[in-house]
Amino acid sequence: MGQGLAGVAHQGVLGRGTRGSAASADPAALLALQPGRVLGLEGPPGMGLTRLGLSLLAAPARHGPVAFLDVQGWLCPAAAWEAGLAPERLVVVRCGDKARWAQVAAALCEGVPAVYAEVPAGMKEPLLRRLGALARSRGTALALRPLRDGLPGGLAHLRLRAQEVAWDGPDAGHGRLGRRPARCGRPGRRRSPPPWRRAPPAAPRRRSS
């Protein structure tokens, strides 16, 4: 019942505001983890970002092992299987020690081709930038999910912020829960308001004779 990659892609929000051929690209392709690139996933807890991260790991897991760096210790293995990850391909590393987090994350980037890492609060910017540089040099696909605040500017090639989630199914207060689609946006990009919320044009001033 959780929301995954398809639930985010269904909203179609990633195709807006892009340039060139990316404007008509499949949103799911834009979200795919790419070797040597950093993807940022930001937002408060409960927005489905953990399930989204597991869905992102599913594709590279078809070709080799992938890693999930669990800071909170909340990852449920069943959620990984539901997201399409084979048990023998997923390596879960729990590290709630902020002092050791950068070292553990760097070791994973050097050892597996794709990593989803929760980022503890208060991590210093130079450590995060060094980790991003390591991922690029090693050709590792890296998704960073800060548990508080956001990522430094320029670190990720794409940053997404979860904006809202909604359950599909129990419209009348009862029924079977279906999908949980999520809407994500790109931080720093302001969307134009709908026409009915735009201010009316100012009336032309009359010149006094």
Backbone as numpy.savetxt, mean C-alpha at the origin, in Angstrom:
# Nx Ny Nz CAx CAy CAz Cx Cy Cz
-13.18 -12.79 3.41 -13.99 -11.58 3.41 -13.15 -10.32 3.41
-11.88 -10.44 3.70 -11.03 -9.26 3.74 -10.80 -8.70 2.36
-10.30 -7.50 2.32 -10.05 -6.83 1.06 -8.62 -7.08 0.63
-8.45 -7.35 -0.65 -7.13 -7.58 -1.19 -6.85 -6.68 -2.36
-5.96 -7.13 -3.23 -5.54 -6.32 -4.36 -6.72 -6.02 -5.28
-7.56 -7.04 -5.52 -8.71 -6.82 -6.40 -9.67 -5.79 -5.82
-9.83 -5.80 -4.49 -10.73 -4.84 -3.88 -10.27 -3.41 -4.04
-8.97 -3.18 -3.99 -8.44 -1.84 -4.19 -8.52 -1.47 -5.66
-8.11 -2.39 -6.53 -8.10 -2.09 -7.96 -9.50 -1.81 -8.49
-10.51 -2.42 -7.87 -11.88 -2.24 -8.33 -12.31 -0.78 -8.27
-11.75 -0.01 -7.34 -12.16 1.37 -7.20 -11.68 2.23 -8.36
-10.59 1.82 -9.03 -10.11 2.56 -10.18 -9.46 3.89 -9.86
-9.12 4.14 -8.59 -8.60 5.46 -8.24 -7.18 5.64 -8.68
-6.44 4.57 -8.94 -5.03 4.72 -9.28 -4.84 5.20 -10.70
-5.83 5.04 -11.55 -5.68 5.49 -12.91 -5.90 6.98 -13.10
-6.36 7.66 -12.04 -6.64 9.08 -12.17 -5.41 9.90 -11.83
-5.25 10.97 -12.54 -4.17 11.89 -12.23 -2.80 11.42 -12.67
-2.72 10.36 -13.50 -1.44 9.90 -13.99 -1.23 10.44 -15.39
-0.02 10.32 -15.88 0.32 10.87 -17.18 0.66 9.76 -18.15
0.55 10.08 -19.41 0.97 9.16 -20.45 0.14 7.90 -20.45
0.83 6.78 -20.76 0.13 5.50 -20.87 -0.36 5.01 -19.54
0.20 5.51 -18.41 -0.23 5.04 -17.10 -1.68 5.39 -16.83
-2.21 6.40 -17.51 -3.58 6.80 -17.25 -4.56 5.73 -17.64
-4.24 4.91 -18.64 -5.14 3.86 -19.09 -4.70 2.50 -18.61
-3.68 2.44 -17.75 -3.17 1.15 -17.30 -4.12 0.52 -16.32
-4.01 -0.81 -16.20 -4.79 -1.55 -15.22 -4.32 -1.16 -13.84
-5.23 -0.73 -12.93 -4.80 -0.36 -11.58 -4.07 -1.48 -10.87
-4.46 -2.74 -11.12 -3.78 -3.86 -10.47 -2.32 -3.93 -10.90
-2.04 -3.59 -12.18 -0.66 -3.60 -12.64 0.14 -2.48 -12.00
-0.49 -1.33 -11.77 0.21 -0.24 -11.11 0.58 -0.59 -9.68
-0.21 -1.45 -9.05 0.03 -1.83 -7.67 1.03 -2.96 -7.52
1.36 -3.64 -8.60 2.23 -4.81 -8.49 3.61 -4.43 -7.96
4.15 -5.29 -7.10 5.51 -5.10 -6.62 6.49 -5.28 -7.77
7.44 -4.37 -7.89 8.40 -4.42 -8.98 9.81 -4.51 -8.43
10.66 -5.33 -9.04 12.04 -5.46 -8.54 12.76 -4.12 -8.50
13.43 -3.86 -7.39 14.22 -2.65 -7.26 13.42 -1.39 -7.01
12.13 -1.54 -6.66 11.31 -0.36 -6.40 10.66 -0.47 -5.03
10.38 0.71 -4.45 9.77 0.78 -3.13 8.35 1.30 -3.28
7.42 0.59 -2.67 6.01 0.99 -2.65 5.64 1.36 -1.22
5.02 2.51 -1.03 4.60 2.94 0.30 3.11 2.78 0.48
2.71 2.17 1.59 1.30 1.99 1.93 1.06 2.64 3.28
0.25 3.69 3.29 0.05 4.48 4.49 -1.43 4.52 4.86
-1.68 4.71 6.15 -3.06 4.82 6.61 -3.21 4.28 8.01
-4.31 4.60 8.67 -4.53 4.14 10.04 -4.84 2.65 10.08
-4.74 2.02 11.24 -5.09 0.59 11.36 -6.55 0.35 10.99
-6.82 -0.87 10.54 -8.18 -1.24 10.20 -8.61 -0.89 8.80
-7.68 -0.43 7.96 -8.02 -0.03 6.59 -7.70 -1.12 5.58
-7.33 -2.31 6.05 -7.09 -3.42 5.13 -5.72 -3.43 4.49
-4.76 -2.67 5.01 -3.45 -2.61 4.37 -2.65 -3.89 4.56
-2.86 -4.60 5.67 -2.16 -5.88 5.84 -2.61 -6.88 4.79
-3.92 -6.98 4.57 -4.42 -7.88 3.53 -3.93 -7.46 2.16
-3.88 -6.17 1.92 -3.36 -5.69 0.65 -1.90 -6.09 0.49
-1.11 -5.95 1.55 0.29 -6.35 1.48 0.47 -7.82 1.17
-0.35 -8.65 1.78 -0.29 -10.09 1.48 -0.65 -10.36 0.03
-1.64 -9.64 -0.48 -2.03 -9.82 -1.89 -0.90 -9.41 -2.82
-0.16 -8.36 -2.45 0.96 -7.92 -3.27 2.07 -8.96 -3.32
2.24 -9.71 -2.24 3.29 -10.73 -2.20 2.91 -11.99 -2.98
1.64 -12.16 -3.28 1.19 -13.41 -3.91 1.85 -13.64 -5.27
1.96 -12.59 -6.09 2.53 -12.77 -7.43 4.00 -13.15 -7.39
4.87 -12.40 -6.68 6.28 -12.84 -6.63 6.48 -14.16 -5.91
5.55 -14.56 -5.05 5.69 -15.83 -4.34 5.54 -17.03 -5.28
4.99 -16.82 -6.47 4.89 -17.91 -7.44 6.26 -18.30 -7.97
7.25 -17.42 -7.83 8.57 -17.67 -8.40 9.65 -17.90 -7.35
9.32 -17.67 -6.09 10.33 -17.86 -5.05 9.81 -17.41 -3.71
10.64 -17.47 -2.68 10.20 -17.08 -1.34 10.01 -15.57 -1.21
9.09 -15.19 -0.35 8.84 -13.79 -0.04 8.80 -13.66 1.48
8.93 -12.41 1.97 9.01 -12.20 3.41 8.02 -11.14 3.86
7.50 -11.35 5.07 6.61 -10.40 5.73 7.26 -10.04 7.06
7.66 -8.78 7.22 8.28 -8.33 8.47 7.17 -7.78 9.37
6.84 -8.56 10.39 5.70 -8.30 11.26 6.17 -7.59 12.53
5.86 -6.30 12.64 6.27 -5.52 13.82 5.26 -5.66 14.95
3.98 -5.67 14.60 2.94 -5.69 15.62 2.69 -7.09 16.19
3.09 -8.12 15.42 2.85 -9.49 15.86 1.42 -9.93 15.68
0.71 -9.30 14.75 -0.71 -9.59 14.56 -0.99 -10.46 13.34
0.01 -10.76 12.54 -0.26 -11.47 11.29 -0.85 -12.84 11.55
-1.96 -13.13 10.88 -2.62 -14.43 10.97 -2.25 -15.24 9.73
-1.65 -16.42 9.89 -1.28 -17.22 8.71 -2.46 -17.51 7.80
-3.65 -17.70 8.38 -4.82 -18.01 7.54 -5.10 -16.88 6.55
-4.86 -15.63 6.97 -5.07 -14.51 6.06 -4.11 -14.58 4.87
-2.89 -15.07 5.12 -1.93 -15.21 4.03 -2.39 -16.27 3.04
-2.89 -17.38 3.53 -3.35 -18.44 2.62 -4.53 -17.95 1.80
-5.45 -17.18 2.45 -6.61 -16.67 1.72 -6.20 -15.68 0.64
-5.07 -15.00 0.85 -4.59 -14.04 -0.14 -3.87 -14.70 -1.31
-3.74 -16.03 -1.26 -3.12 -16.76 -2.36 -1.66 -17.10 -2.16
-1.15 -16.94 -0.95 0.25 -17.26 -0.68 0.39 -18.73 -0.27
1.30 -19.42 -0.92 1.58 -20.81 -0.55 2.37 -20.83 0.75
2.03 -21.72 1.69 2.71 -21.73 2.99 4.22 -21.90 2.89
4.68 -22.70 1.91 6.12 -22.96 1.80 6.89 -21.80 1.19
6.18 -20.77 0.68 6.86 -19.63 0.05 6.91 -18.39 0.94
6.16 -18.38 2.04 6.09 -17.18 2.88 6.96 -17.34 4.12
7.85 -16.35 4.30 8.69 -16.29 5.50 8.19 -15.14 6.36
7.73 -15.44 7.57 7.25 -14.41 8.49 8.32 -14.18 9.56
8.75 -12.93 9.66 9.76 -12.55 10.65 9.13 -11.52 11.57
9.09 -11.83 12.85 8.53 -10.90 13.83 9.66 -10.15 14.51
9.58 -8.83 14.45 10.61 -7.99 15.06 9.95 -6.72 15.60
9.66 -6.72 16.88 9.10 -5.54 17.50 10.14 -4.63 18.12
11.41 -4.99 17.97 12.52 -4.22 18.54 12.92 -3.13 17.54
12.62 -1.90 17.87 12.92 -0.79 16.97 14.41 -0.68 16.69
15.24 -1.01 17.68 16.69 -0.86 17.52 17.25 -1.86 16.51
16.59 -2.99 16.34 17.09 -4.02 15.43 16.33 -4.05 14.11
15.28 -3.26 13.98 14.40 -3.37 12.82 15.17 -3.14 11.51
15.96 -2.07 11.44 16.66 -1.76 10.19 17.60 -2.89 9.78
18.27 -3.49 10.74 19.18 -4.60 10.43 18.42 -5.80 9.91
17.29 -6.10 10.54 16.48 -7.25 10.10 15.91 -6.99 8.71
15.39 -5.78 8.48 14.82 -5.45 7.17 15.89 -5.53 6.08
17.09 -5.06 6.37 18.17 -5.12 5.38 18.53 -6.56 5.05
18.56 -7.42 6.07 18.88 -8.83 5.83 17.83 -9.48 4.92
16.58 -9.13 5.12 15.52 -9.69 4.27 15.65 -9.19 2.84
15.97 -7.91 2.66 16.13 -7.37 1.31 17.29 -8.03 0.57
18.27 -8.50 1.30 19.39 -9.17 0.67 19.13 -10.66 0.44
18.10 -11.21 1.10 17.90 -12.65 1.03 16.72 -13.13 0.22
15.70 -12.29 0.03 14.51 -12.72 -0.72 14.17 -11.64 -1.75
13.48 -12.00 -2.82 13.22 -11.03 -3.89 12.10 -10.04 -3.61
11.22 -10.32 -2.63 10.10 -9.42 -2.35 9.85 -9.40 -0.85
9.65 -8.18 -0.31 9.49 -8.00 1.13 8.36 -7.00 1.38
7.49 -7.35 2.32 6.50 -6.41 2.86 6.90 -6.17 4.30
7.17 -4.92 4.67 7.70 -4.62 5.99 6.87 -3.55 6.68
6.36 -3.88 7.85 5.78 -2.85 8.70 6.92 -2.03 9.30
6.71 -0.72 9.35 7.75 0.19 9.84 7.33 0.72 11.21
8.11 0.45 12.25 7.73 0.95 13.58 7.76 2.47 13.64
6.99 3.02 14.56 6.93 4.47 14.71 8.28 5.01 15.14
8.63 6.17 14.59 9.84 6.85 15.02 11.11 6.41 14.33
11.01 5.65 13.24 12.23 5.27 12.52 12.84 6.51 11.86
14.15 6.64 11.97 14.82 7.81 11.43 14.88 7.75 9.91
14.76 8.92 9.31 14.74 9.01 7.85 15.98 8.44 7.19
17.20 8.70 7.68 18.38 8.13 7.02 18.36 6.60 6.95
17.83 5.94 7.99 17.75 4.48 7.97 16.79 4.00 6.89
15.67 4.68 6.76 14.70 4.30 5.73 15.26 4.53 4.33
15.98 5.61 4.15 16.55 5.89 2.82 17.65 4.88 2.48
18.44 4.48 3.46 19.45 3.46 3.20 18.80 2.14 2.83
17.69 1.82 3.48 16.98 0.59 3.16 16.43 0.64 1.73
15.88 1.79 1.34 15.39 1.94 -0.02 16.51 1.81 -1.04
17.67 2.40 -0.75 18.81 2.28 -1.65 19.29 0.84 -1.76
19.25 0.11 -0.64 19.64 -1.30 -0.66 18.68 -2.12 -1.52
17.38 -1.86 -1.39 16.40 -2.58 -2.20 16.62 -2.32 -3.68
16.92 -1.09 -4.04 17.16 -0.77 -5.45 18.42 -1.46 -5.97
19.48 -1.45 -5.16 20.73 -2.05 -5.62 20.64 -3.57 -5.71
19.84 -4.18 -4.86 19.68 -5.64 -4.86 18.56 -6.12 -5.77
17.80 -5.19 -6.31 16.68 -5.58 -7.16 15.54 -6.21 -6.38
15.37 -5.78 -5.12 14.33 -6.33 -4.27 13.07 -5.49 -4.37
11.94 -6.15 -4.52 10.66 -5.45 -4.48 10.29 -5.24 -3.02
10.13 -3.99 -2.61 9.94 -3.66 -1.20 8.68 -2.82 -1.02
7.81 -3.29 -0.14 6.63 -2.52 0.25 6.79 -2.13 1.72
6.69 -0.85 2.00 6.84 -0.33 3.36 5.50 0.17 3.86
5.14 -0.28 5.07 3.87 0.10 5.67 4.16 0.76 7.04
4.34 2.11 7.05 4.60 2.78 8.32 3.38 2.69 9.24
3.62 2.34 10.50 2.52 2.20 11.45 2.06 3.55 11.99
2.85 4.58 11.78 2.47 5.93 12.19 3.11 6.92 11.23
2.44 8.01 11.01 2.94 9.05 10.11 3.07 8.48 8.68
4.00 9.03 7.91 4.18 8.57 6.54 5.65 8.38 6.23
5.93 8.08 4.98 7.30 7.88 4.54 7.91 9.20 4.08
9.24 9.31 4.15 9.89 10.54 3.64 9.63 10.72 2.16
9.55 11.94 1.74 9.32 12.22 0.33 10.46 11.71 -0.54
10.10 11.15 -1.69 11.10 10.67 -2.63 11.62 9.28 -2.35
11.22 8.67 -1.24 11.71 7.33 -0.93 11.03 6.27 -1.78
9.72 6.36 -1.92 8.95 5.37 -2.67 8.63 5.88 -4.07
8.64 4.97 -5.05 8.26 5.39 -6.40 6.76 5.61 -6.49
6.00 5.00 -5.55 4.55 5.19 -5.49 4.13 5.11 -4.04
3.41 6.12 -3.58 2.86 6.13 -2.22 1.36 6.15 -2.30
0.74 5.26 -1.55 -0.71 5.19 -1.49 -1.17 5.35 -0.05
-2.24 6.07 0.13 -2.81 6.24 1.46 -4.25 5.75 1.45
-4.56 4.83 2.36 -5.92 4.31 2.48 -6.84 5.42 2.97
-7.96 5.59 2.29 -8.88 6.67 2.61 -10.17 6.17 3.24
-10.67 5.05 2.75 -11.91 4.52 3.32 -12.10 3.08 2.89
-12.85 2.34 3.69 -13.24 0.98 3.35 -14.73 0.85 3.60
-15.35 -0.10 2.94 -16.79 -0.33 3.10 -17.08 -1.80 2.88
-18.02 -2.31 3.65 -18.44 -3.71 3.49 -19.55 -3.78 2.46
-19.48 -4.76 1.58 -20.54 -5.03 0.61 -21.34 -6.23 1.08
-22.64 -6.10 1.13 -23.47 -7.25 1.48 -24.60 -6.91 2.43
-24.33 -6.54 3.67 -25.42 -6.33 4.64 -26.04 -4.95 4.53
-26.64 -4.63 3.38 -27.19 -3.30 3.17 -28.38 -3.01 4.07
-29.15 -4.03 4.39 -30.35 -3.82 5.22 -30.09 -4.13 6.68
-28.83 -4.17 7.07 -28.52 -4.47 8.46 -28.35 -5.94 8.74
-28.53 -6.76 7.73 -28.32 -8.20 7.89 -27.99 -8.77 6.52
-27.52 -9.99 6.50 -27.13 -10.63 5.25 -25.71 -11.13 5.31
-25.25 -11.64 4.20 -23.92 -12.22 4.12 -22.91 -11.17 3.69
-21.80 -11.10 4.44 -20.75 -10.16 4.09 -20.04 -10.61 2.83
-19.79 -9.68 1.93 -19.10 -10.02 0.69 -17.72 -9.39 0.65
-17.50 -8.55 -0.35 -16.20 -7.89 -0.48 -16.07 -6.74 0.51
-14.83 -6.32 0.71 -14.57 -5.11 1.48 -13.68 -4.21 0.62
-14.26 -3.51 -0.35 -13.43 -2.67 -1.22 -12.84 -1.50 -0.46
-11.67 -1.10 -0.87 -10.98 0.03 -0.24 -10.68 1.08 -1.28
-10.64 2.30 -0.83 -10.28 3.42 -1.71 -8.95 3.99 -1.23
-8.00 4.09 -2.14 -6.68 4.64 -1.82 -6.40 5.83 -2.72
-5.65 6.76 -2.17 -5.25 7.93 -2.95 -3.76 8.17 -2.81
-3.25 9.07 -3.60 -1.83 9.40 -3.57 -1.64 10.65 -2.73
-0.86 10.58 -1.64 -0.65 11.75 -0.79 -0.06 12.91 -1.58
-0.57 14.10 -1.27 -0.05 15.29 -1.93 -0.76 15.65 -3.20
-1.66 14.77 -3.65 -2.42 15.08 -4.87 -3.86 15.42 -4.47
-4.30 16.60 -4.80 -5.64 17.02 -4.46 -6.57 16.75 -5.63
-7.65 16.04 -5.35 -8.62 15.74 -6.40 -9.60 16.91 -6.56
-10.00 17.15 -7.78 -10.96 18.22 -8.04 -12.30 17.85 -7.44
-13.00 18.81 -6.79 -14.31 18.49 -6.24 -15.32 18.26 -7.34
-16.39 17.51 -7.07 -17.42 17.30 -8.08 -18.08 18.62 -8.44
-18.73 18.68 -9.62 -19.30 19.96 -10.09 -20.26 20.58 -9.10
-21.07 19.76 -8.39 -22.08 20.31 -7.50 -21.47 20.90 -6.22
-20.16 20.67 -5.99 -19.52 21.22 -4.81 -18.58 22.37 -5.15
-18.47 22.68 -6.42 -17.60 23.78 -6.82 -18.30 25.12 -6.62
-17.54 26.12 -6.29 -18.09 27.46 -6.09 -18.55 28.01 -7.43
-19.69 28.70 -7.45 -20.15 29.29 -8.73 -19.20 30.37 -9.19
-19.11 30.56 -10.49 -18.20 31.60 -11.00 -18.62 32.98 -10.53
-17.66 33.81 -10.28 -17.94 35.16 -9.82 -18.58 35.99 -10.93
-19.54 36.80 -10.54 -20.20 37.66 -11.53 -19.25 38.76 -11.98
-19.28 39.12 -13.26 -18.40 40.19 -13.75 -18.73 41.54 -13.11
-17.70 42.30 -12.81 -17.91 43.61 -12.21 -18.29 44.63 -13.27
-19.18 45.48 -12.88 -19.60 46.57 -13.79 -18.74 47.79 -13.54
-18.29 48.34 -14.63 -17.49 49.56 -14.51 -18.41 50.79 -14.39
-18.05 51.58 -13.44 -18.85 52.81 -13.25 -18.40 53.86 -14.27
-19.39 54.54 -14.87 -19.06 55.54 -15.89 -18.70 56.86 -15.24
